[in-house]
């Protein structure tokens, strides 16, 4: 019998919740915002004055934050899928 409180079960359920969230309008909106922020910041970074380290740092930070959010969601989904695979083998 599967324990609903097992770490694998919790990761599997959470990963699935993230997958479902990303299928919603809100989830898709947030993903699009992150992608747009990265693209805009990369475009600005491409032409940034190399003598303006503050502007470069701000653009790099904006890119890192947007990529981190997408990465966290992706990590949760991957962990959930791995946990589901582990549960299926039990």
Residue frames as qw, qx, qy, qz and C-alpha x, y, z in Angstrom:
[[0.000, 0.888, 0.460, 0.000, 0.00, 0.00, 0.00],
 [0.400, 0.478, -0.023, 0.782, 1.27, 3.46, -0.87],
 [0.347, -0.558, -0.441, 0.611, 1.82, 5.84, 1.99],
 [0.221, 0.870, 0.330, 0.294, 0.19, 9.20, 1.07],
 [0.293, -0.944, 0.126, 0.085, 2.73, 10.95, 3.31],
 [0.826, -0.100, 0.257, 0.492, 5.81, 9.36, 1.71],
 [0.153, -0.630, 0.241, 0.723, 8.33, 11.82, 0.26],
 [0.179, 0.024, 0.763, 0.621, 7.87, 10.29, -3.19],
 [0.059, 0.659, 0.744, 0.094, 4.10, 10.64, -3.02],
 [0.108, -0.830, -0.209, 0.505, 4.37, 14.24, -1.85],
 [0.170, -0.450, 0.471, 0.739, 6.82, 15.10, -4.66],
 [0.170, 0.253, 0.841, 0.447, 4.66, 13.30, -7.21],
 [0.023, 0.783, 0.615, -0.095, 1.53, 15.17, -6.17],
 [0.143, -0.786, 0.003, 0.602, 3.30, 18.52, -5.98],
 [0.233, -0.232, 0.629, 0.704, 4.93, 18.03, -9.38],
 [0.127, 0.477, 0.804, 0.332, 1.54, 17.23, -10.89],
 [0.054, -0.846, -0.412, 0.334, 0.03, 20.32, -9.27],
 [0.170, -0.608, 0.288, 0.720, 2.75, 22.45, -10.89],
 [0.199, 0.091, 0.785, 0.579, 2.08, 20.81, -14.26],
 [0.044, 0.690, 0.717, 0.087, -1.62, 21.57, -13.95],
 [0.144, -0.805, -0.164, 0.552, -0.91, 25.13, -12.79],
 [0.197, -0.399, 0.478, 0.757, 1.23, 25.77, -15.87],
 [0.137, 0.343, 0.811, 0.454, -1.70, 24.71, -18.04],
 [0.007, -0.795, -0.534, 0.287, -3.89, 27.45, -16.57],
 [0.300, 0.867, 0.152, 0.367, -4.14, 30.97, -17.97],
 [0.370, -0.906, 0.203, -0.020, -2.25, 32.30, -14.94],
 [0.776, -0.325, 0.427, 0.330, 0.54, 29.75, -15.30],
 [0.648, 0.462, 0.372, 0.477, 0.89, 30.44, -19.01],
 [0.054, 0.969, 0.058, 0.234, 0.86, 34.17, -18.35],
 [0.530, -0.779, 0.309, 0.132, 3.68, 33.87, -15.81],
 [0.778, -0.028, 0.454, 0.434, 5.73, 31.72, -18.16],
 [0.468, 0.711, 0.296, 0.432, 5.24, 34.22, -20.96],
 [0.185, -0.976, 0.072, -0.087, 6.20, 37.11, -18.67],
 [0.682, -0.539, 0.396, 0.296, 9.40, 35.33, -17.70],
 [0.704, 0.255, 0.457, 0.480, 10.27, 34.59, -21.32],
 [0.243, 0.889, 0.206, 0.328, 9.53, 38.18, -22.33],
 [0.389, -0.901, 0.179, 0.070, 11.62, 39.58, -19.48],
 [0.731, -0.286, 0.451, 0.425, 14.58, 37.40, -20.47],
 [0.585, 0.503, 0.423, 0.475, 14.30, 38.33, -24.15],
 [0.053, 0.966, 0.108, 0.230, 14.00, 42.05, -23.42],
 [0.510, -0.797, 0.280, 0.162, 16.87, 42.06, -20.94],
 [0.757, -0.051, 0.457, 0.463, 19.08, 40.06, -23.31],
 [0.446, 0.724, 0.315, 0.422, 18.35, 42.55, -26.08],
 [0.156, -0.975, 0.066, -0.143, 19.26, 45.46, -23.82],
 [0.709, -0.554, 0.350, 0.259, 22.33, 43.65, -22.51],
 [0.764, 0.323, 0.349, 0.435, 23.55, 43.10, -26.05],
 [0.332, 0.714, 0.127, 0.603, 23.80, 46.86, -26.53],
 [0.514, -0.836, -0.146, 0.124, 24.60, 47.93, -22.97],
 [0.198, 0.870, -0.372, 0.256, 27.47, 50.29, -22.42],
 [0.841, -0.016, -0.457, 0.289, 30.34, 48.09, -21.20],
 [0.263, 0.296, -0.404, 0.825, 31.43, 51.01, -19.03],
 [0.508, -0.377, 0.092, -0.769, 28.12, 50.93, -17.11],
 [0.245, 0.080, -0.950, 0.177, 28.47, 48.00, -14.69],
 [0.330, 0.150, 0.592, -0.720, 25.36, 48.99, -12.73],
 [0.667, 0.325, -0.127, -0.659, 23.12, 48.71, -15.81],
 [0.524, 0.286, -0.787, -0.156, 24.74, 45.41, -16.78],
 [0.022, 0.039, -0.888, 0.457, 24.24, 44.00, -13.26],
 [0.496, 0.220, 0.369, -0.755, 20.58, 45.05, -13.26],
 [0.693, 0.336, -0.379, -0.513, 19.94, 43.38, -16.61],
 [0.394, 0.232, -0.885, 0.081, 21.79, 40.22, -15.54],
 [0.192, 0.025, 0.758, -0.622, 19.77, 40.12, -12.33],
 [0.641, 0.264, 0.087, -0.715, 16.49, 40.44, -14.24],
 [0.645, 0.316, -0.635, -0.283, 17.52, 37.55, -16.48],
 [0.214, 0.173, -0.906, 0.321, 18.58, 35.38, -13.54],
 [0.392, 0.085, 0.571, -0.716, 15.34, 35.96, -11.64],
 [0.730, 0.300, -0.116, -0.603, 13.12, 35.10, -14.62],
 [0.599, 0.316, -0.729, -0.098, 15.19, 32.03, -15.46],
 [0.010, -0.167, 0.854, -0.492, 15.18, 30.93, -11.82],
 [0.600, 0.121, 0.361, -0.703, 11.38, 31.01, -11.61],
 [0.791, 0.337, -0.331, -0.389, 11.04, 28.90, -14.75],
 [0.408, 0.370, -0.816, 0.176, 13.78, 26.61, -13.47],
 [0.280, -0.132, 0.734, -0.605, 12.08, 26.09, -10.10],
 [0.759, 0.212, 0.160, -0.594, 8.85, 25.13, -11.80],
 [0.716, 0.422, -0.528, -0.176, 10.65, 22.80, -14.16],
 [0.147, 0.346, -0.853, 0.363, 12.57, 21.23, -11.28],
 [0.520, -0.021, 0.572, -0.634, 9.32, 20.59, -9.40],
 [0.828, 0.320, -0.100, -0.449, 7.79, 18.93, -12.45],
 [0.567, 0.447, -0.691, 0.033, 10.87, 16.78, -13.05],
 [0.093, -0.263, 0.822, -0.496, 11.04, 15.73, -9.40],
 [0.682, 0.104, 0.364, -0.626, 7.36, 14.85, -9.51],
 [0.804, 0.387, -0.333, -0.306, 7.78, 12.76, -12.64],
 [0.362, 0.400, -0.810, 0.232, 10.74, 10.92, -11.11],
 [0.335, -0.140, 0.706, -0.608, 8.78, 10.32, -7.92],
 [0.803, 0.211, 0.091, -0.550, 5.82, 8.96, -9.91],
 [0.690, 0.415, -0.586, -0.095, 8.15, 6.60, -11.74],
 [0.081, 0.313, -0.840, 0.436, 9.56, 5.42, -8.41],
 [0.560, 0.004, 0.507, -0.655, 6.05, 4.86, -7.05],
 [0.814, 0.312, -0.199, -0.448, 5.04, 2.90, -10.14],
 [0.551, 0.377, -0.740, 0.084, 7.93, 0.49, -9.61],
 [0.187, -0.264, 0.751, -0.575, 6.93, -0.17, -6.01]]
